Amino acid sequence: MAAHSSSESEPKLDLSKYRNLPLQVAGAGAVLLVLGVAISFMSKSGLGIKQFAFSWLLAFMFYLSIMLGGLFLTILHHLFDASWSVPIRRITEHLANLSKPMVVLWLPIGFLATTLYAWMNVADPEADHALFSKQPLFTKEGFYITSAVCLGLWILFSHKLRHYSLKQDQDGSFECTRKMRQWACVGILVFAVTLTFGCFMWMKALEYQWFSTMFGVYYFAGSVWLTIATVYLITLALKRTGPLKDLAGTKQFYFLGSLLFAFTVFYSYIHFSQYFIIWNGNMPEETFFYLRREQGMWYETGIAIIFGHFFIPFLALLRIDVKLKAWFMIPVIAWAWLMHYVDLSFNIMPMIHPTVFVPHLTDIGAMLLMGGFLASRFLKDLNSHPIFPQKDPRMTETLGVYVQPLSEVKAAHGGAK
């Protein structure tokens, strides 16, 4: 009752007038992207298409984080048979289902692979020990096959999990729950492998001579961190606009805030461990990655990540009550988006801007174009299906409603049928 009464006092938002905003943002991004590419060709840097390729890769890896985070949270929901996340599960399912448009957005990376990845232009791979030791994975064939397998498996698992979820809306069959659990059990293993291979082939491969066994977990931790923040904001918007008014309450926002806090610590632990192991080992084939990122403005960027990606959100989320305050969490969420973007820039952009970290016009254009396009697809899915699972057997538990077992009903009536 408390949760219900509090929702009645919250201001209602009318988002109908912003229906075309995602496509408008995508259009503005396309214009900025074209202008940025034109400026790159005319500038003295001579980067041209290379600037576009790296800007596109940066935006792709940013939004890929949200898609993969949505898939992980959906899988996690079924693995742990969670009840609190039932009302918001459809949000993570739709985020995971962005795997299909992500294939289209990957195509420029596939076409510009030789521009992005220096190892593809090595004439004699056998003469380069770091490259030869990674074959057959680091070959052109290996790159495209690995990319196709990762994208294909993400589409398969995100489709199956949402398919049975939507099917259960019609008949309420527990068989759908069982199927989703089975797909989740296999999916968590597939997810771990494909995420690692994906971020290795598309981002870590920029520094193909570098060794790091923690890079996959590092990208995973940052991705889920970003996605939890995004789900929190979407849930808040749907609660304020009405669809989740009576379903998303204190429990959902508190657990999302707690998960955001947990992954703040987890990401920081992974990133520090990677740096500490490389620093302690002091091997040239590992240290050059961080030495490159101590040049010029990238040193200050690294310091900003230490404080902005860990200390600030860690201290901000320590208190229990702030996780339930929208006026406090919205700036934290915006900060999480900014920090994840800075973190990915720290990994990608030193390859073409060795000393300067200033977002290029093509960086902004690619982010807006891709973000607007994906937002329109997400909203289309959200409006085409029920906002929340309609007949999930755990919904009553989520709402705190006690359903008396049939055996108790029969006993109360003297065993009558």
Disulfide bonds with the S-S distance in Angstrom:
none
